[in-house]
Amino acid sequence: MYASVEPSPRTRKMPEEHPRKPGTPGRLSRTAVTTETVVALSRWADEIGLYRAIHRSTHSPKTIEGRLPSLRHAAQYFEALGIAPQDVTRDHLMAYFDIEDERRRGAGPVVHWCNLRYFFDWLAGEYGIPSPMARLRRPKIKHTDAPHVFTAAERKAILGARASRSYLDLRDTAIIRLLGASGLRRAELLAMLRGDFDGRDS
């Protein structure tokens, strides 16, 4: 869809047509569809599409696609308030993140914050305006939601259950030891091929 989109110049000016009133941040209720809402919706779609098209050539496609859910969620929030992306202020984001921090767990708020920081820093360069993320503090990981860490006795019991020399037990032992020693995610381990492993250089 965005394959033919050309990168916009870094000095692009903010569009002056469709003047709008600034939205009021806060918890959303059912919002009437207004001209400002329609304009904001179209501009969020355009900017996210352009961001995606430009950065897919310089970043891993998985990285960019992984950021899109955060951008679309924020877009939905600000569209309902009639706020276009280049009009988002620090106060708007503070109200938004206050809501998000209540519903996201573990590292979720940090990941969401980082995804939006990359987008708004890029957008600020596009329009030649300060980034609304510039002075926002990065949230902390909620350690109360940290996953269970196996004890030494539990690790020994797990490996002991795969102590035979059969192919499946040897395979499972290799998987368990690799996960424990490397910190790989499950998806990363499942995507590994034999050619990805270099026994000489570890």
N, C-alpha and C positions, 0 to 999 in steps of 0.2 A: 504493500500500500504506500509506503514511504520511500520506496527504492529510488524514485526520481526526485526526491526533495533535495535541494542544494543547501549546503550550510549557509546560514544567514550571516551577514557581516557583523563583526563584534561591535560596531557602532550603530546597530539598528536602533531607530527611535521608537519610543512608545507610540502606538496608534492613538490618534486624537479623536477619531470619530467615536460615536456611541458613548457620550459622557455618562458616567454612572455615579451613584452615591456610594460612599464606602459602606461595606457591610458591617454588621455588628457581630463579633465573635461570641460564641457561647454554645450551649447544648441545643441541638437542632430539634425543631418540631416540624410538622408538615408545612412546607413553604409554598406559597403561591408562585406560579411560573410568571416571571416578569421579563421585560426586555433585558435587564441587567443579567438575569440568570441565564438566559439564552446566549447572550454575548460571552459571558464567563465560560459557559460550557464549551462553546466552539473554540475559544482561545486555549483552554486547558488541553483539549484534544489536539490542537495544532502544535502547541509547545511540547507536549509529551511525545508526539509523533516525531517532531524534528529532533528532539534530544535523543530519542531511540535511534533514528536513522544516522545521526552524526557519530554517536559513540559506539555503534556496533562495529565500525571499521577500526576502532582503536582499543576496544575492550573485548573481553570474552563475551560472546553472545549470551552465555548463561548468567554472567554478571549483570548485564543490562536487563535481561528478562527478569532476573530476580528482584530488580529495583522497581519494576513497573507496578506490582500490586500496591506498594506504598504510595507511589505517585497517584495512582488512580483513586485510592482511598482518600487521600488529601484533596484531590480534585473534586470528588463528590461532595465533600464537606464545604469547600469554598464556593463551588458552583451554586449550592443552595443559598449561600449568602450573597450571590451576585458579585463575587470578588474574582477578578481575572488574575492570572498567575503573577504578572508584573506589579500588581497592586497589593500583594500580600505584605503585611508589615510584621515586625517583631512581635507586637502585641497580639496580632491575629494568630501567629504560630504558638505563642505562649498559651493562649486559650485552647487551641487545638491539642497541643501536647498534654495539657492537664487532663483532658478527657481521655486521650489515648493511653496515658500512663496508668489509668485506673483499670483498663480492660486488657492490657498486654502483660504477659508474664515473662519471667526469666530475662533473657537477653533481648526479648522482643522490642522494648522501647528503644534500646540502643541501636538495633538494626534499622528500625523505622526512622529514627533520627538521622542516622548516617545516609540512608537512601535519599531523604529529602534534602540533606545538606548538599550532596553532590548536584542535585537538580537545581536548587536555588542559587548555588554558587555559579553554575553554568549560565543560568538565566540572567543573573546580575551582570555577567560579562557581555551577554548578548545585548542588553538594553543600556549598558553603561550606568547602572545604578548600584547602590550598596546592597549587599546580600542581606536579607532579613535574618539569616541564620548566623551572621557574623558574631554576635555577642550572646548567643544562646548557649547555655551550658549543656554539655552532653549528659544525658541521664545515666544513672548508675544501674548496674545489673542487680536484680532482686535476688540476692543469694538465698533467700528463704525457699526459692523454687529450684535450688540446685539439684541435679539428679543424684541418685544413690551411687556411691562409689564402693566397689567391692573391697572387702577386707582381704588380707593375705590368706586367711583360712577359706574364704569363699572362692578366691581365684584357684587355690590348690584343689578344691573340690570340683570345680568346673573342669579343670584340666584332667583331673583324675578320672572323670567320667568318659574321657576320650583317650584312654591310655593304651588301647590296643594298637596293633600295627596294620590294621585294615586301611584301605584307601580313604574311606569316609572319615575315620577317626583322625588320620594324619592330616587330611584336608581341614577338618574342623579345628584341630589344634593349631595349624598354621594361621587360620583366620582369627582365632581368639588371641594368639600371641601378637599378631600384626596389629589388631585393633588396640590392644593394651599398650603396645610399645610406640606406636606412631601417632595416635590421636586422629586417625582417619575417620571420616564420617562413613556411615553405612553405605550411602549411595556411591561414595568415591571408591570404596572397596569393591562393591558389586560391579563397577565399571572397569576395574582393572583387567588388563590382558597380560598374558605371559611375557610379551615383549616389553611391558612397562617395568619389569623387574631386572635390575642389574646386580648380579651377585658379586661382581668384582668391586664395584664402587659403593655397594650397600645402598 
